[in-house]
Amino acid sequence: MRIKEYSRYELKYLLNGAQYRQVVEALSAYLHPDEMGDTHGRYSVTSLYYDSPAYWAYWDKLEGHRFRRKVRARVYGDQVITPYTPCFVEIKQRINKTVQKKRVVLPYSSAEVLCGGLTEDIKTGDLTATEQAIIEEVQYLQIVNQLQPACVVSYDRQAFEGSEYDPGLRITFDSNLKGRVHDLTLLSQSYAHSHFFLLPEYYVMEVKVNYRVPHWLMEIIGHYGCTLRRVSKYCTALENSKVLLQRQELVY
């Protein structure tokens, strides 16, 4: 089991295809592809989001609450997911403008048990005190909010990392964004219910930085007319389904 915890600022932009190609070319002089992906820093991401029956995580985001948390299970890469596939269980937390992420790696079957509040024992192995604290926080959120699977979101990502002169800088471009509110398990190999919730010709660019955005990056963003947008993949995927309309009586 591995664990990772960090805090940073996130800025999101919605780019068309021409802007994406221009920005990526301009960034090549400053950044290098994420080693987690292929030679161009590309890989796929699939996440299962958990929410309360009344979708409080969705409404907290929509209403702009300064403190909010959401829980998700995430798998990277194109692979057939089995109960034994390593899976990141994440708590993504926002406090004002700062984003904090706590994550721990479990077998997917244990991630489903932990996030979904199932009765089986969680197979975790030996835990450090920090690992145990994160698992207990997920359990607390599950009990208090009655978390249940809400939406599967998948997309293709191209990621770049900063050099030694810009430590902590990370820029990602997400495309082919799809979601579904049926077959709410990552074990499902059926994508019949997945739908594009953003037109395929658009990209979500995320700028993630520990302290400040470098001046050269702000010049690139301004030069190519990138517009800051508050884009939530989870919320947008839900809004493009009928699930919120079907359960609106639970919200009010």
N, C-alpha and C positions, 0 to 999 in steps of 0.2 A: 504494500500500500504506500502511495506517495501522497504528499499534501503540499498545497501551494496557497499562499495568502498574500495579497498585495492590494495597494490603494493607488488610484490614479485619476486623472481627468479624462473625459471622453467627449469628443466633438464629432457630430455626424453630419454628413453631406449627401445629397442625392444628385448623382451625376448621370448624364446621358452617355451614350457610347463614345462619342467624339471627345467629350471631356475626360472620360476614363483613360482613353488611349494617350491623350496629351499629357495628363497628369502623371501617369505611370512612366512615360518616357522622361519627363522632367525629373522625377524622383530617382531615376537610376543613377544619377550623379552623386546622390547623397546617401542612399540606403542600399541594403542588400536583401535578397529574398530570404524569407523565413526558412530555416533549415528543416523545419518540420514537414514542409511540402516538397514538391518536385524542384527542378532546377529554376523554375520561375516563381517558386513560393506558393504553388497552388495545391489545395486539398479540399475535401468536402467536409461539411459539418452537419450533424443531425442531432437535434435536441428534443427532448420530451419535457414540456413545461407542466408544472403542477400549480394548481390554484384552488381556492375554496369553492364550494358549490355556488356561491354568489359572485365569484370572480373578483375578489377583493384586490388581488395583485394588478389586474387589468384596470380597475377603477382608481386605485392609488396612483398609477401612472397617468391616467387620463386627467385626474384632478390635480396633478402636479404636487403631490405630497412631498415635502422635503426629505422625509425619512421613509424609505420603503425597501422591501426585500422580496425577492422571488427565488424559487427553488426550481432547479432543472437537472436533468440527467443528460449528459452529452457524450457522443462518440464521434471520433474523427476518422476520416478516410473512407474509401469505398471498400466495404467488406461485408460479408455476411455476419450479422450480429447473432451471437449465441449467448446462452446464460453465463458463459465464462469470459466473454469479451470484456476487456478493461473499459470502465466507464467512469467519467468524471461526474461526481455529484457536486453541484455548485450552489452556493448561496451568493446571489448577486445583490449587493446592498448599495443604495445611494443615500448619502447624507449631504444635503444641499447640492453642491456641484461636484462632490467627490464620489467616485465609484470604488467600492471595495468588493473584492471577490475572494471567497473562501472555497477551496475545492479539495476533494479527496478522491482517490481512485479506488474503486471497488469492482468486483465482478458484476456484470449487469444484473444478474438475478438478485444480488444483495442490494443493488441500487434501487430496484423496484420495490423490494421489501421495505427499505428505509424510507423512501419518499412517499410511498403509497400507504404506509401504516399497516402493512400486512402482518399476520400473526407469526409467520415463520421466523426462526432465528436468523440474524444477520451474520453471514460468514465474513469476518473481518480480519482474522488473524490477530497478531499482537498489535496493540495500539499505543501510541505515545499519548501523553496528556493532551497535547494540542489536537491530535486526530480525534480523540474521544470527545473533546469539547465541541468540535464541529459536528460530529455525528449527533451529539445530544442537542445541539441547536436545531438541526434538521428535524429531529424527533419532536422537539418543542413546537416548531412551526407547524409540523404535521398535525399534532394534537389540537393546538389552539385554532388553527384555520381549517381543520378537517381536509387537508390537502388531498386532491385526487388528480389523475391525469387530465389535462385540459386541451393540449394541442401539441402536435409534432411539427417542428419547423426544420427544413433542410435547405441548404444552399451550397454554392461553390464559393470558395474563398481564395483570394490571392493576398498574401501578407508580406510585409517588408519590415525589417528591423533597422533601428538607428545604428550608426557607427559609434566608435569610442567617443566621438565629439558630441553625440546626442544620445547618451545612455537613457534607457527607459522609453525612448520613442518607438512607437509601433503604429503602422498604418495598414489597414486592411480594406479590401474591396470585395464586397459580397454581391453575387449575381445568381440568377436562376432561383430566386427565392420562392419556395413552395411551402404550403402548410396543409394540415388535415386535422379534423376533429373527430375522426373515426379511426378504428384500429390503433388505439392509443397505447402502443407498445413499440419499442424499437426492434423487437423480434420479428415484427411483421415485415414480410417481403413484398406485400401488395401496396403499390402506389396509386391504385385506382382512385382513391379519395383525395389524393394530393392535388392542389391547384396552385397556380401562380397567384400570389397576392401582391406582386409588383411586376409590371411589364418586363419581359426578359431583356429589353434593350436598356434598362436602367441598372445602376450600380449604387449600393450604399457604401460610401467611404467613411471609415471611422478612424479618427486621429486620437491615439491614446498616448498620453504623456504624463510624466511624474510631476513636473513643476510648471513648465511653460512651453508654448509652441515656438519653435525656432523662427527667427525672422525670415530666413530663406523659404521656409514652408508657407508662411503667411503670404509671401510674395507670389508663390506658385498658385496658392488657392485663390488669391485675388485676380491674378492674371488670367486664369481660365474660367472665371465667373462662377466658382463653386458656391452654392448657397447653403448656409447652415440650416439644417432641418432636424426636427425632433422626431426621429424615426424609431419606432419600437417594432421589431420583427414579430414578437409575440402578439402585441396588441393589433397590429395590422393584419396578421393572419386570422385572428378571431373576428375582426371587423368584416373580413371578406367571406365569412361563413355565416350560417344562420343560427349558430349556437347561442349568441347573445340575445337574439330576438326570441328564441324558443324559451329562454330561461329568465326573461326580463323581470318576471314577477318575483324572482328571488333577490333582485337587486334593490328594488324600491319597497 
